[in-house]
Amino acid sequence: MSDGRPGSDADGSARSDALDDSDDSDDSDESNTHPSASAPSTEPSVAGGDDVYASEVEGKQYRGTWYLPLRYEELEESDDSDDYPESGEGGSFRLADLPRVPRVGHVVGPSAIMLGASLGSGETLFWPVLTAQYGWAVFWAFVVGVFTQFLINTELQRWTLATGESIFRAFARVGSYWPWAFLVGGLISLGWPGWAAGAAQVATTALGLDGTVALFGASLATWKLVAAALMGVIWLSYQVSSVMYNAVEVFQIGLLFVAIGAALLLVAVTGSWVEFADLPAAAGSVGTLPEGLDIAVFLGGLAFAGAGGYLNLSQSLWMREKGYGMGNYQGRVKNPLRGDDPEPIERDGFAFRPTLTNLRRWRGWWRVVQLEHLLTFAFGLLLVAPALMSVAMRYASGSTANAIQMWLGDVVPLLGPVGSFLVFAVLFVALFTTEYAIVESFVRNSADALYESYGREAGWDLPKLFWRLLTAFCVWGVVIILLFSSPFEGQEPFFFLVVGAAMSGVMMWPYTALVLVMNTTRLPEHVQPGWARVVGMWWATGFYGYFSVLLIGTWLNGLGVATFRTVPTVIGSGTGGYLLWAGYFAVQAYAVTKSAAGKREAAGTVADADEAVGRFS
C-alpha cells in the first residue's frame, strides 16, 4: 500500500512503468519532460521506491533537459527542524523525494558551457601572455586557480541540488540586497563586449580585411562591423530552441570540439611540446610571483583560470535548467516567441526528508556533480591551456604585447600556413565561445536576480524578462562596439578584457565567502560541505581576497591616492592600504569563525547523516 508520501512503492512503480513505456525517441526532444508531465499525478510525490540509481531509460531523459512537474500546492511544507534548510528571508520548502541518480554521461552540459566560457579568456589570452613573459614560473598559479574554481563552482551548485532554487534566490534569503549587488558587479565586469571584439579582430586579420569602411558617412574599423555581426548571430541562435538553455548547450559543445582539436593540432604542427621539458624545473617557483608582474593581468588570469566572476554563478542556473537533483521539479526558461506554455519556477523550492534512500541518493548526486565538473571543466582546462602556453613560450618568449597582438603580431608571422590557420581558428572559436557564454551567463543571471529581487512580486514573466534582457544586452554590445568614445576611444579589444577580468576577480571574493557561510549555516547536516571542503573554501576566500586587495590598492595608487597603496607583504602599505588589509582580515575571520560554528552546531542533528557522506563531500 502507498501512504501517499514521497518514497511510496506505488508511486515509484508508476514512475518506472511510465519510463519503461517510453522509447529512445524522447532523447532528441529538446523540451523533454516526464512522459506524464502534461497530466501530473494527483500523488504529491513522483520519485519513490527504494532505488538509488536511475535506469538507463530514465537517465537518458537528462540528455536534453528534464522537467518533472509536481502539484506544488499539494506538497507538504517543511517544518522548522534541523532536517531541512533554514528559510531565512523566505517561505518554507515543499517536501518531495530526491530523484534517482543518473550516470555522469547523461548529465554533461553545464560544465561544458563553463569550459567554453573559459577558453577565450584565461586559456588563450591571459595565461599565454603571462607564460610568454615569465615562463612556467607562474604556471603553479594557473593550476591553483583551476582547482580553486572547481571547488567554488561545485559549492555554488550545492544549494540548487538540495532545493531546486537558484543561487540568487538563496542569496535573497540571506539579504534582499545581495542579488542587486552581484547584478551591478556583473554589469561592470561583463558589460563590455571585449571577446566579440577580439574574435572580430582575429577574423579580419586572418581574412586580410584590416582597415576601415565608410558607413552612413562615418569611418568604422572593419573589426567593429564583424563584432556587431557576431552579437547578432548570438541573438539569433537563441530563437532555434523552445528551451533557450538547450540552444546554448548544443552550440557550445560543438564549438568546444573545434577549439580543443585545433589547439592540440597546433602543438603538433609547431613542435611546441618541447617546452614541457622545462616544466618540472618550475616547481621551485611555487608560491612566488615574478618581479614587475602586472597585478591586473595576473588577477584577471586567476579569475579566468576557468570562467570566473559573474560567470561562475551561472552553474547554479544551468544545473536547474538541466534538471539536476531537486532542480528536476523546477521549470525551464522557455522562448516566449515559440508560443509554448511556460513552466513554473517556484519561489520557494523543495527539500527532501532525510530517509536512508534520499541520503544515499544525495551521495550519488553529489558524486555525479563533482565528476561532471572535474572531467569536463577542470581536465578540459588542464588539457588546452598548457598546450597554448607552450606555443606562446616557444614563439613569443619575452613579448610585452597584449594577448591578441602577441598571437597575431609575434606568433603568426613565425608559422607556416597550417600553423597560422590553426592559430586563427583557435583564437576565433575560443573568443566567440566565451562571448557567447558571457551573453548567456549575464542575461540568465541578471534575469534571475531581477526576478527574485523584484520581478516575481511585481508579476513579471521570467521568460519574457530573459528574452528582453537578451535583446537589450546584444544591442548594448553593438552600441559599445560601434560608437564607444572617450575615455576609451582607440583602445584595443584586450583593454576591455583586462577590465572585465580584473573586476571578475574582485567579485569572486565576496560571493565565495557568502556561499561558504550560507552552505554551513543554512543547510542541514546531511547536505553541508565536509570539513575538507570548508577548509578549501577558507583558502578560496583568502586567495581571491588577497589579490583583490592588492589590485584595489594598486588602482587607487595609480589614480593618485597613494595612501591606499598596498604591497604583497602587507607591511609597507600606505595608511589607507592598511585599512584595506584590515577589511580583508576581518572578512576572512568572519567567514572562518561563522562556517566553523555552523559545522559544529549541525553535527549530530540528523539521524544517519553519514549515509549522505561520500568521498570529497
C-alpha positions as CSV (number, residue, x, y, z in Angstrom):
1,M,0.0,0.0,0.0
2,S,1.2,3.5,-0.7
3,D,1.0,6.0,2.1
4,G,0.9,9.0,-0.3
5,R,4.3,10.2,0.9
6,P,7.4,10.7,-1.3
7,G,9.1,7.3,-1.4
8,S,6.0,5.2,-1.5
9,D,6.2,2.0,-3.6
10,A,3.1,2.6,-5.6
11,D,4.4,6.0,-6.7
12,G,7.8,4.7,-7.6
13,S,6.3,1.9,-9.6
14,A,4.1,4.2,-11.6
15,R,7.1,6.3,-12.5
16,S,9.1,3.3,-13.6
17,D,6.2,2.0,-15.7
18,A,5.8,5.3,-17.4
19,L,9.5,5.4,-18.2
20,D,9.7,1.8,-19.4
21,D,6.9,2.6,-21.9
22,S,8.9,5.4,-23.4
23,D,11.4,4.9,-26.2
24,D,14.6,6.4,-27.3
25,S,12.9,8.9,-29.5
26,D,12.4,11.1,-26.4
27,D,16.2,11.6,-26.3
28,S,16.1,14.1,-29.1
29,D,13.2,16.1,-27.6
30,E,14.7,19.5,-26.7
31,S,11.8,20.2,-24.4
32,N,11.9,16.9,-22.7
33,T,9.5,16.4,-19.8
34,H,8.4,13.3,-17.9
35,P,6.0,11.2,-20.2
36,S,3.1,12.1,-17.9
37,A,4.1,15.7,-17.4
38,S,1.0,17.0,-19.2
39,A,-1.2,15.4,-16.7
40,P,0.7,15.2,-13.3
41,S,-0.3,12.5,-10.9
42,T,-2.6,13.5,-8.0
43,E,0.0,12.0,-5.8
44,P,2.3,14.7,-4.2
45,S,5.4,12.7,-5.0
46,V,6.9,11.2,-8.1
47,A,10.3,9.8,-7.3
48,G,9.5,7.0,-4.9
49,G,10.8,3.5,-4.5
50,D,14.0,2.4,-2.8
51,D,16.2,2.5,-5.9
52,V,19.1,5.0,-5.6
53,Y,20.3,5.0,-9.2
54,A,18.2,5.7,-12.3
55,S,17.6,3.1,-15.0
56,E,19.3,3.6,-18.4
57,V,16.0,4.8,-19.9
58,E,15.3,7.2,-17.1
59,G,18.9,8.5,-17.1
60,K,18.6,9.3,-20.8
61,Q,15.9,11.8,-20.1
62,Y,18.6,14.2,-18.8
63,R,20.4,14.4,-22.1
64,G,18.2,17.2,-23.2
65,T,16.8,18.9,-20.2
66,W,14.3,17.3,-17.9
67,Y,11.4,18.9,-16.1
68,L,9.2,16.8,-13.8
69,P,6.2,18.9,-12.7
70,L,4.6,18.4,-9.3
71,R,1.3,19.7,-7.8
72,Y,3.3,22.2,-5.7
73,E,0.4,23.4,-3.6
74,E,-0.5,19.9,-2.5
75,L,3.0,19.1,-1.2
76,E,3.7,19.1,2.5
77,E,5.7,22.1,3.8
78,S,9.0,21.5,5.6
79,D,9.0,22.3,9.3
80,D,11.5,24.3,11.3
81,S,13.6,21.4,12.4
82,D,17.3,20.6,11.8
83,D,16.3,18.2,9.0
84,Y,15.6,20.9,6.5
85,P,17.3,24.1,5.1
86,E,16.7,27.4,7.0
87,S,14.2,29.6,5.2
88,G,15.8,32.9,6.2
89,E,14.0,35.8,4.4
90,G,11.7,33.5,2.5
91,G,9.0,30.9,2.7
92,S,9.2,27.2,3.7
93,F,10.2,24.4,1.3
94,R,7.9,21.8,-0.1
95,L,8.8,18.1,0.5
96,A,9.5,15.7,-2.3
97,D,11.9,12.8,-2.8
98,L,15.3,13.5,-4.3
99,P,15.2,12.0,-7.9
100,R,17.1,8.9,-8.6
101,V,20.7,9.4,-9.7
102,P,21.7,9.2,-13.4
103,R,25.1,8.4,-14.8
104,V,27.6,11.2,-15.4
105,G,27.4,10.7,-19.2
106,H,23.7,11.6,-19.0
107,V,24.1,15.0,-17.4
108,V,27.1,16.5,-19.2
109,G,26.3,20.1,-20.2
110,P,26.6,22.8,-17.6
111,S,30.3,22.3,-17.2
112,A,30.8,22.2,-21.0
113,I,29.3,25.7,-21.2
114,M,31.6,26.8,-18.4
115,L,34.6,25.4,-20.3
116,G,33.6,27.3,-23.4
117,A,33.4,30.4,-21.3
118,S,36.9,29.8,-20.1
119,L,38.7,29.0,-23.3
120,G,38.6,32.6,-24.7
121,S,39.7,34.3,-21.6
122,G,42.4,32.9,-19.4
123,E,43.3,29.9,-21.5
124,T,44.0,31.7,-24.9
125,L,44.8,35.2,-23.6
126,F,45.9,35.9,-20.1
127,W,47.9,32.8,-19.3
128,P,49.8,32.5,-22.7
129,V,50.8,36.2,-22.2
130,L,51.9,35.5,-18.6
131,T,53.9,32.4,-19.6
132,A,55.4,34.1,-22.6
133,Q,56.8,36.8,-20.3
134,Y,57.7,34.7,-17.2
135,G,57.8,31.1,-18.5
136,W,56.5,28.2,-16.4
137,A,57.3,30.1,-13.2
138,V,53.7,31.3,-13.0
139,F,52.1,28.0,-14.1
140,W,51.5,27.0,-10.4
141,A,49.0,29.9,-10.1
142,F,47.0,28.6,-13.1
143,V,46.7,25.1,-11.6
144,V,45.8,26.5,-8.2
145,G,43.2,28.8,-9.9
146,V,41.6,25.9,-11.8
147,F,41.1,23.7,-8.7
148,T,40.1,26.6,-6.6
149,Q,37.4,27.4,-9.1
150,F,36.4,23.7,-9.3
151,L,35.8,23.9,-5.5
152,I,33.9,27.2,-5.7
153,N,31.7,26.1,-8.6
154,T,30.6,22.9,-7.0
155,E,29.8,24.7,-3.8
156,L,27.7,27.1,-5.9
157,Q,25.8,24.1,-7.1
158,R,25.1,22.6,-3.6
159,W,22.1,24.8,-2.7
160,T,20.4,24.2,-6.1
161,L,21.0,20.5,-6.0
162,A,19.4,20.3,-2.5
163,T,16.5,22.7,-3.0
164,G,16.0,23.4,-6.7
165,E,16.4,27.2,-6.0
166,S,18.8,29.3,-7.9
167,I,21.9,30.8,-6.1
168,F,20.2,34.2,-6.5
169,R,17.2,33.0,-4.6
170,A,19.5,31.6,-2.0
171,F,21.3,35.0,-1.7
172,A,17.9,36.7,-1.4
173,R,17.1,34.5,1.6
174,V,20.2,35.9,3.3
175,G,19.5,39.5,2.3
176,S,17.4,41.1,-0.4
177,Y,20.3,43.4,-1.3
178,W,22.7,40.6,-2.4
179,P,21.2,39.8,-5.8
180,W,21.3,43.5,-6.6
181,A,24.9,43.8,-5.6
182,F,26.0,41.0,-7.8
183,L,23.8,42.3,-10.7
184,V,25.7,45.6,-10.6
185,G,29.1,43.8,-10.3
186,G,28.1,41.6,-13.3
187,L,27.3,44.6,-15.5
188,I,30.6,46.3,-14.6
189,S,32.6,43.2,-15.3
190,L,30.8,41.7,-18.3
191,G,29.1,44.7,-19.8
192,W,32.0,45.2,-22.3
193,P,31.9,43.0,-25.4
194,G,35.7,42.5,-25.5
195,W,35.5,38.9,-26.5
196,A,33.3,39.6,-29.6
197,A,35.6,42.4,-30.4
198,G,38.7,40.2,-30.0
199,A,37.1,37.4,-32.2
200,A,36.3,40.0,-34.8
201,Q,39.9,41.4,-34.8
202,V,41.2,37.8,-35.3
203,A,38.8,37.2,-38.2
204,T,39.6,40.4,-40.0
205,T,43.3,39.9,-39.7
206,A,43.0,36.3,-40.9
207,L,41.0,37.4,-43.9
208,G,43.1,40.4,-44.7
209,L,40.3,42.8,-44.0
210,D,42.1,45.2,-41.7
211,G,41.3,48.8,-42.2
212,T,38.2,50.9,-42.2
213,V,34.9,51.2,-44.1
214,A,32.6,54.1,-44.7
215,L,29.1,53.6,-43.2
216,F,26.4,56.3,-43.1
217,G,29.1,59.0,-43.5
218,A,31.3,57.6,-40.7
219,S,34.6,55.7,-40.9
220,L,34.5,52.5,-38.9
221,A,37.1,49.8,-38.3
222,T,36.2,46.6,-40.1
223,W,36.5,44.6,-37.0
224,K,33.8,46.6,-35.4
225,L,31.3,45.6,-38.1
226,V,32.3,41.9,-37.8
227,A,32.0,42.1,-34.0
228,A,28.5,43.6,-34.3
229,A,27.5,40.8,-36.7
230,L,28.7,38.2,-34.2
231,M,26.5,39.7,-31.5
232,G,23.6,39.4,-33.9
233,V,24.5,35.7,-34.6
234,I,24.4,35.0,-30.8
235,W,20.9,36.6,-30.5
236,L,19.6,34.6,-33.5
237,S,20.9,31.3,-32.1
238,Y,18.5,31.6,-29.2
239,Q,15.5,31.6,-31.4
240,V,16.0,28.0,-32.7
241,S,15.0,26.3,-29.4
242,S,11.9,26.4,-27.3
243,V,14.1,25.8,-24.2
244,M,16.8,28.6,-24.5
245,Y,19.4,26.7,-22.4
246,N,19.4,23.9,-25.0
247,A,20.5,26.1,-27.8
248,V,23.5,27.3,-25.8
249,E,24.5,23.8,-24.7
250,V,24.4,22.4,-28.3
251,F,26.3,25.4,-29.8
252,Q,28.9,25.5,-27.1
253,I,29.7,21.8,-27.2
254,G,30.1,21.9,-30.9
255,L,32.4,24.9,-30.8
256,L,34.4,23.2,-28.0
257,F,35.3,20.2,-30.2
258,V,36.6,22.6,-32.8
259,A,38.7,24.7,-30.4
260,I,40.2,21.8,-28.5
261,G,41.0,19.9,-31.7
262,A,42.7,22.9,-33.2
263,A,44.7,23.6,-30.1
264,L,46.1,20.1,-29.9
265,L,46.9,20.1,-33.7
266,L,48.7,23.5,-33.2
267,V,51.0,21.9,-30.6
268,A,51.8,19.1,-33.0
269,V,52.4,21.3,-36.0
270,T,54.6,23.9,-34.2
271,G,56.6,21.4,-32.2
272,S,56.0,23.4,-29.0
273,W,55.7,20.2,-27.0
274,V,59.4,20.5,-26.3
275,E,58.7,23.4,-23.9
276,F,57.1,20.9,-21.5
277,A,60.6,19.6,-20.7
278,D,61.2,22.8,-18.6
279,L,58.0,22.4,-16.6
280,P,59.5,20.3,-13.7
281,A,62.2,22.9,-13.1
282,A,59.4,25.4,-12.3
283,A,58.4,23.6,-9.2
284,G,60.7,25.7,-7.2
285,S,58.8,28.9,-8.0
286,V,55.5,27.6,-6.4
287,G,54.1,30.4,-4.2
288,T,56.3,33.2,-5.6
289,L,55.5,36.0,-8.1
290,P,57.9,37.4,-10.6
291,E,59.1,41.0,-10.2
292,G,57.3,43.5,-12.3
293,L,54.2,41.4,-12.7
294,D,51.1,43.4,-13.8
295,I,48.7,42.7,-10.9
296,A,45.6,43.5,-13.0
297,V,46.6,41.0,-15.7
298,F,47.6,38.4,-13.0
299,L,44.3,38.8,-11.1
300,G,42.5,38.6,-14.4
301,G,44.4,35.4,-15.1
302,L,43.4,34.0,-11.6
303,A,39.8,34.9,-12.1
304,F,39.8,33.4,-15.6
305,A,41.8,30.3,-14.8
306,G,38.3,29.0,-15.5
307,A,35.4,31.2,-16.3
308,G,35.5,33.5,-13.2
309,G,33.4,36.2,-11.6
310,Y,29.8,36.6,-12.6
311,L,30.1,33.7,-15.0
312,N,30.6,31.1,-12.2
313,L,27.2,32.0,-10.7
314,S,25.6,30.5,-13.8
315,Q,26.5,27.0,-12.7
316,S,23.5,27.1,-10.4
317,L,21.1,28.2,-13.1
318,W,22.4,25.8,-15.7
319,M,22.1,22.8,-13.4
320,R,18.5,23.9,-12.6
321,E,17.7,24.1,-16.3
322,K,19.3,20.7,-16.9
323,G,17.2,19.1,-14.1
324,Y,19.9,18.2,-11.5
325,G,18.6,16.9,-8.2
326,M,15.7,18.9,-6.8
327,G,16.0,21.2,-9.8
328,N,14.2,18.5,-11.7
329,Y,11.0,19.8,-10.2
330,Q,11.6,23.4,-11.3
331,G,10.5,24.7,-14.7
332,R,12.8,25.9,-17.5
333,V,13.1,29.3,-19.2
334,K,11.2,28.8,-22.4
335,N,11.4,31.0,-25.5
336,P,8.3,33.3,-25.4
337,L,8.3,33.7,-29.2
338,R,7.7,30.0,-29.7
339,G,4.3,30.1,-28.0
340,D,4.9,27.2,-25.7
341,D,3.3,27.0,-22.3
342,P,5.5,28.5,-19.6
343,E,6.8,26.2,-16.9
344,P,6.6,27.5,-13.3
345,I,9.8,28.2,-11.3
346,E,8.6,28.2,-7.7
347,R,9.8,31.0,-5.5
348,D,10.3,28.6,-2.5
349,G,11.9,25.4,-3.7
350,F,11.9,21.9,-2.4
351,A,13.5,19.8,0.3
352,F,13.8,16.0,0.9
353,R,13.2,14.1,4.0
354,P,16.5,12.5,5.3
355,T,15.4,8.9,4.7
356,L,18.0,6.3,4.0
357,T,17.1,6.2,0.4
358,N,17.2,10.0,0.0
359,L,20.5,10.3,1.9
360,R,22.1,7.7,-0.4
361,R,20.7,9.4,-3.5
362,W,22.3,12.7,-2.3
363,R,25.6,11.0,-2.0
364,G,25.2,9.7,-5.6
365,W,24.1,13.0,-6.9
366,W,27.0,14.8,-5.3
367,R,29.4,12.3,-6.8
368,V,27.9,12.9,-10.3
369,V,28.0,16.7,-9.9
370,Q,31.7,16.6,-9.0
371,L,32.7,14.2,-11.7
372,E,30.8,16.1,-14.4
373,H,32.6,19.3,-13.4
374,L,36.0,17.7,-12.9
375,L,36.1,15.6,-16.1
376,T,34.6,18.4,-18.3
377,F,35.7,21.7,-16.8
378,A,38.9,21.1,-14.8
379,F,40.5,18.4,-17.1
380,G,39.5,20.3,-20.2
381,L,41.3,23.4,-19.0
382,L,44.4,21.4,-18.0
383,L,44.5,19.9,-21.5
384,V,44.0,23.0,-23.6
385,A,45.6,25.9,-21.6
386,P,49.2,24.4,-21.2
387,A,49.1,23.5,-24.9
388,L,48.6,27.1,-25.9
389,M,51.1,28.3,-23.2
390,S,53.7,26.1,-24.8
391,V,53.2,27.7,-28.2
392,A,53.4,31.2,-26.7
393,M,56.6,30.4,-24.9
394,R,58.2,28.9,-28.0
395,Y,57.3,31.7,-30.4
396,A,56.7,34.8,-28.3
397,S,59.1,34.5,-25.4
398,G,59.6,37.8,-23.7
399,S,56.9,39.5,-25.6
400,T,55.4,42.5,-23.9
401,A,52.5,42.9,-26.3
402,N,48.9,42.4,-25.2
403,A,47.5,38.9,-25.8
404,I,45.8,39.4,-29.2
405,Q,48.7,41.4,-30.6
406,M,51.1,38.7,-29.3
407,W,49.3,36.0,-31.2
408,L,48.7,38.0,-34.4
409,G,51.9,40.0,-34.4
410,D,54.6,37.8,-32.8
411,V,53.5,34.2,-33.2
412,V,51.6,34.0,-36.6
413,P,54.5,35.6,-38.7
414,L,56.8,32.8,-37.5
415,L,54.5,30.0,-38.5
416,G,53.7,28.4,-41.9
417,P,50.2,28.4,-43.5
418,V,48.9,25.5,-41.5
419,G,50.2,26.8,-38.1
420,S,48.8,30.3,-38.9
421,F,45.4,28.9,-39.8
422,L,45.3,26.9,-36.6
423,V,46.1,30.0,-34.5
424,F,43.4,31.9,-36.2
425,A,40.9,29.1,-35.7
426,V,41.7,28.6,-32.1
427,L,41.6,32.3,-31.3
428,F,38.4,33.0,-33.2
429,V,36.4,30.0,-31.9
430,A,37.7,30.4,-28.3
431,L,36.9,34.1,-28.2
432,F,33.5,33.6,-29.8
433,T,32.5,30.7,-27.4
434,T,33.5,33.0,-24.5
435,E,31.4,35.9,-25.8
436,Y,28.5,33.5,-26.4
437,A,28.8,32.2,-22.8
438,I,29.1,35.7,-21.4
439,V,25.9,36.8,-23.1
440,E,24.2,33.7,-21.8
441,S,25.6,34.0,-18.3
442,F,24.9,37.7,-17.9
443,V,21.4,37.5,-19.2
444,R,20.4,34.4,-17.3
445,N,22.0,35.6,-14.1
446,S,20.6,39.1,-14.4
447,A,17.1,37.9,-15.3
448,D,17.0,35.6,-12.3
449,A,18.5,38.3,-9.9
450,L,15.9,40.8,-11.1
451,Y,13.1,38.3,-11.0
452,E,13.9,37.1,-7.4
453,S,14.6,40.7,-6.1
454,Y,11.6,42.5,-7.6
455,G,10.0,40.9,-10.7
456,R,8.3,38.0,-9.1
457,E,6.3,40.2,-6.7
458,A,5.6,42.7,-9.5
459,G,4.0,39.9,-11.6
460,W,6.7,39.8,-14.3
461,D,7.1,36.9,-16.6
462,L,10.6,35.3,-16.3
463,P,10.8,34.0,-20.0
464,K,9.8,37.4,-21.3
465,L,12.2,39.2,-19.0
466,F,15.0,36.8,-20.1
467,W,14.2,37.5,-23.8
468,R,14.1,41.3,-23.3
469,L,17.4,41.3,-21.4
470,L,19.0,39.1,-24.1
471,T,17.9,41.6,-26.8
472,A,18.9,44.6,-24.8
473,F,22.3,43.2,-23.9
474,C,23.1,42.3,-27.5
475,V,22.0,45.7,-28.7
476,W,24.1,47.3,-25.9
477,G,27.1,45.3,-27.1
478,V,26.7,46.5,-30.7
479,V,26.4,50.1,-29.5
480,I,29.5,49.8,-27.4
481,I,31.4,48.3,-30.3
482,L,30.3,50.8,-32.9
483,L,30.0,54.1,-31.0
484,F,32.0,54.0,-27.8
485,S,34.1,57.1,-27.3
486,S,36.1,58.9,-24.6
487,P,37.8,57.9,-22.3
488,F,38.3,54.5,-24.1
489,E,38.3,55.6,-27.8
490,G,41.1,53.9,-29.7
491,Q,41.6,51.2,-27.1
492,E,42.4,47.7,-28.4
493,P,39.9,44.9,-27.6
494,F,42.3,43.5,-25.0
495,F,41.8,46.6,-22.8
496,F,38.1,45.6,-22.4
497,L,39.2,42.1,-21.5
498,V,41.6,43.2,-18.7
499,V,39.0,45.5,-17.2
500,G,36.3,42.7,-17.2
501,A,38.7,40.1,-15.9
502,A,40.1,42.1,-13.0
503,M,36.6,43.1,-11.9
504,S,35.5,39.4,-12.1
505,G,38.4,38.5,-9.8
506,V,37.3,41.2,-7.3
507,M,33.7,39.9,-7.4
508,M,34.7,36.4,-6.5
509,W,35.9,37.3,-3.1
510,P,32.5,38.3,-1.5
511,Y,30.4,35.6,-3.1
512,T,32.9,32.9,-2.2
513,A,32.7,34.0,1.4
514,L,28.9,34.3,1.3
515,V,28.4,30.8,-0.3
516,L,30.7,29.3,2.4
517,V,28.7,30.8,5.2
518,M,25.4,30.0,3.6
519,N,26.2,26.4,3.0
520,T,27.5,25.8,6.5
521,T,24.8,27.7,8.5
522,R,21.6,27.4,6.4
523,L,21.8,23.8,5.1
524,P,21.1,20.7,7.3
525,E,23.9,18.4,8.4
526,H,23.5,15.8,5.7
527,V,23.9,18.2,2.8
528,Q,26.5,20.5,4.3
529,P,30.1,20.5,2.9
530,G,32.5,18.3,4.7
531,W,35.4,19.8,6.8
532,A,37.9,19.3,3.9
533,R,35.7,21.4,1.6
534,V,35.2,24.0,4.3
535,V,38.9,24.4,4.8
536,G,39.2,24.6,1.0
537,M,36.7,27.4,0.9
538,W,38.7,29.2,3.6
539,W,41.6,29.0,1.3
540,A,39.5,30.3,-1.7
541,T,38.2,33.3,0.2
542,G,41.7,34.2,1.4
543,F,43.1,33.6,-2.1
544,Y,40.8,35.9,-4.0
545,G,40.5,38.4,-1.2
546,Y,44.3,38.8,-1.0
547,F,44.7,39.5,-4.7
548,S,41.6,41.7,-4.8
549,V,43.0,44.0,-2.0
550,L,46.3,44.1,-3.9
551,L,44.5,45.2,-7.1
552,I,42.3,47.7,-5.4
553,G,45.3,49.3,-3.7
554,T,47.2,49.4,-7.0
555,W,44.3,51.0,-8.8
556,L,43.9,53.7,-6.2
557,N,47.6,54.4,-6.1
558,G,47.5,54.7,-9.9
559,L,44.8,57.3,-9.6
560,G,47.0,59.4,-7.4
561,V,45.6,58.3,-4.0
562,A,48.9,57.0,-2.7
563,T,47.6,56.5,0.9
564,F,45.7,53.4,-0.3
565,R,48.8,51.8,-1.8
566,T,49.0,48.0,-1.0
567,V,52.1,45.8,-1.3
568,P,52.2,42.0,-1.3
569,T,54.0,41.8,2.0
570,V,51.3,44.0,3.7
571,I,54.0,45.7,5.7
572,G,54.9,48.8,3.8
573,S,51.4,49.7,2.5
574,G,50.1,53.2,2.8
575,T,47.8,54.2,5.7
576,G,44.7,53.6,3.6
577,G,46.3,50.4,2.4
578,Y,46.4,49.1,6.0
579,L,42.7,49.8,6.2
580,L,42.1,47.7,3.1
581,W,44.1,44.9,4.6
582,A,42.2,45.2,7.9
583,G,39.0,44.8,6.0
584,Y,40.4,41.7,4.3
585,F,41.4,40.1,7.5
586,A,38.0,41.0,9.1
587,V,36.1,39.3,6.3
588,Q,38.3,36.3,6.4
589,A,38.0,35.9,10.2
590,Y,34.2,36.2,9.9
591,A,34.0,33.6,7.2
592,V,36.2,31.1,9.1
593,T,34.5,31.5,12.5
594,K,31.0,31.6,11.2
595,S,31.4,28.5,9.0
596,A,33.2,26.5,11.7
597,A,30.5,27.4,14.2
598,G,27.8,26.3,11.7
599,K,29.5,22.9,11.2
600,R,29.9,22.3,14.9
601,E,26.3,23.2,15.7
602,A,24.9,20.9,13.0
603,A,27.0,17.9,14.0
604,G,24.8,15.0,15.2
605,T,21.5,16.7,14.5
606,V,20.3,14.4,11.7
607,A,20.0,10.7,12.1
608,D,22.0,8.6,9.6
609,A,23.6,11.7,8.2
610,D,26.7,9.6,7.5
611,E,24.8,7.8,4.7
612,A,25.0,11.0,2.7
613,V,28.7,11.4,3.1
614,G,30.9,10.3,0.2
615,R,34.5,11.0,-0.9
616,F,35.1,14.7,-1.1
617,S,31.7,15.6,0.2
